[in-house]
Amino acid sequence: MDLATLIFWIIAVILVGSALMVVSLRNIVHSAIALVLVFAMAAGIYVLLNAEFIAIVQILIYAGAVTILILFALMLTRIGGETITNPTNRQWVAAMIIAVLVGASIVYAATTSRLAISNGSQGASQLPANINNVVRIGQLLYSPTSYSYVLPFEIASLVLLVAIVGAIVIGRED
């Protein structure tokens, strides 16, 4: 077993354990903090896949912004005084059966697919050797020679700006 495989299994065990903590902890704030660990471990998986940009976006957007948004929403719900803020749902048995079926289908697809069991060397050299994926994303976003994604990028930033202003208006006390 090489080092990358060992690191993957360590990250995967922590990710699955913290994901189970998210759904099983009784205190919802503790559950949200375990969600930060899930997001961080998912970013670790992305780093192992040489997707550094996606890993950084995962940390910034999900582990940072989404978790803060969840904690902000929890603070606004006024659940003070209750010790069990994440009660057990009565439909957990059905949810467990569905989760096992989905997991079994993923394992079946991953073990029987031609692409999953190939040696993986076909898609490894899609980029030139002297360029990484962050540089390529930048070239796709702002290149004047090929199709530029500047307009969709600016529209997405405008939508995020409207969401931030909306959150400030909602969170502001009158």
GIGI-V487509 format. One record per residue. SS is DSSP state (H for helix, E for strand, - for the rest). Layout:
ss
SS
SS
This chain:
ss
-
-
H
H
H
H
H
H
H
H
H
H
H
H
H
H
H
H
H
H
H
H
H
H
-
-
-
H
H
H
H
H
H
H
H
H
H
H
H
H
H
H
H
H
H
H
H
H
-
-
-
H
H
H
H
H
H
H
H
H
H
H
H
H
H
H
H
H
H
H
H
H
H
H
H
H
-
-
-
-
-
-
-
-
-
-
-
-
-
-
-
H
H
H
H
H
H
H
H
H
H
H
H
H
H
H
H
H
H
H
H
H
-
-
-
-
-
-
-
-
-
-
-
-
-
-
-
-
-
-
-
-
H
H
H
H
H
H
H
H
H
H
-
-
-
-
-
-
-
H
H
H
H
H
H
H
H
H
H
H
H
H
H
H
H
H
H
H
H
H
H
-
-
-
